[in-house]
């Protein structure tokens, strides 16, 4: 993937926009409103500081008075009176004004301004870093470790530094924004991008929910979540092959429906733009095809002519509690849209996933546990016959991963993952020479130490067998460190 450059001014604009969500009311939009808000915030801060200083002076005076009374041995009633005054002052100081930061609530800032409510809630920073080595050179690692947040370099890799914001816009909407920084492993170039920015409704009837903005498509288990929520250090091969290095995401909207059945069951139906570097199996873009052409095909640009040129996706997920110790989650996903092979090109992606978790009723902070997770996915890439590199009408790719993670003692876990990816339909230049369509196997043992809720260490070994490699196999070892501070929005189970 080619780096996305964002000027410093744009980064600051995104930062400010993500920090402050204004509920529409009588307020006017534009630069003047921003100036008014800044002035109002500054006034509130100044007033709060003055009020706090005054209360601190009052507390000091009352404490001094209390000590004098105690030293003089005056009547208990006088001492009790002074203590009561001190307690009252302490309570007033704790009450603080509404803009005071709180540690017992998600709200960092909440203030009524005219006809608008300004709220700032959860803010967090999560950093993922890795160091390791491989029998493959760095250039070869770019396809062997094809995920955009995988360890992809001998030495150190900045996998992902994510700045997240989340807040209640009003009683009807919640909003999230996630800004990501990575360092290109080959060039050392800094890359900043908006990973997600969306809102979700909170009070639609009949179990409905709307989500709109720029977001990761709800397909399977791995694609909708961020790298810091992965158990292993790298993205499964089949996810990289079908969804690209950064996952499938684009601007759009989707409806969710909580189906009224005795178990948890939810249906998602969405529509998104089909173009861009994060829509690898669909319209993508020319720059993406220069680096990762599907089947070696030539890129054929395509404008949006009608609703048929958008991406449509659906997902059904179900979950059951089997007693007090077992939980099972099963899902089906599908996506359809145009592809970049020509006017008649189209792509279907389909998949199923299973997640089983055991945790005894008597546990210590979630340990011990056993987690088994698997996904099976396939793609039918239907090529426009007018494409200059046309060889066959259907390029079919499929694959799966299955992983088991066992929390064997408090804060420690060990796991094993196996992956396979293959396909049919010849690539231009032969499929065995295509690093994004050849037959691949990978085995990955993992050791994890969850130091605290906010930091963890992981050690992972990868044994890869791939047709495109000169030696047909490769050995890699990666050590990862993660830290997080702040309040991060919760991910779905």
Buried (B, 14 or more C-beta within 10 A) or exposed (E): BEBEEBEEEEBEEBBEEBBBBBBEEEBEEEEEBEEBBEEBBEEBEEEBEEBBEEBEEBBEEBBEBBEEBEEEEEEEEBBEBBBEBBEEBBEEBEEBEEBBEEEEEBBBBBBEBEEBBBBBBBBBBBBBBBBBBBBBEBEBBBBBBBBBBBBBBBEEBBBBBBBBBBBBBBEEBBBBBBBBBBBBBEEEEEBBBBBBBBBBBEEBEEEEBEBBBBBBBBBBBBBBBBBBEBBBBBBBBBBBBBBBBBBBBBEBBBBBBEEEEEEBBBBBBBBBBBBBBBBBBBBBBEEBBEEBBBBBBBBBEBEEEEEEBBBBBBBBBBBEEEEEBEBBBBBBBBBBBBBBBBEEBBBBBBBBBBBBBBBEEEEEEEBBBBBBBBBBBBBBBBBBEEBEBBBEEEBBBBBBBBBBBBBEEEBBBBBEBBBBBBBEBBBBEEBEEBBBBBBBBBEBBBBBEBEEEBBBEBBBBBEBBBBBBEEEEBEBBBBBBBBBEBBBBEEEE
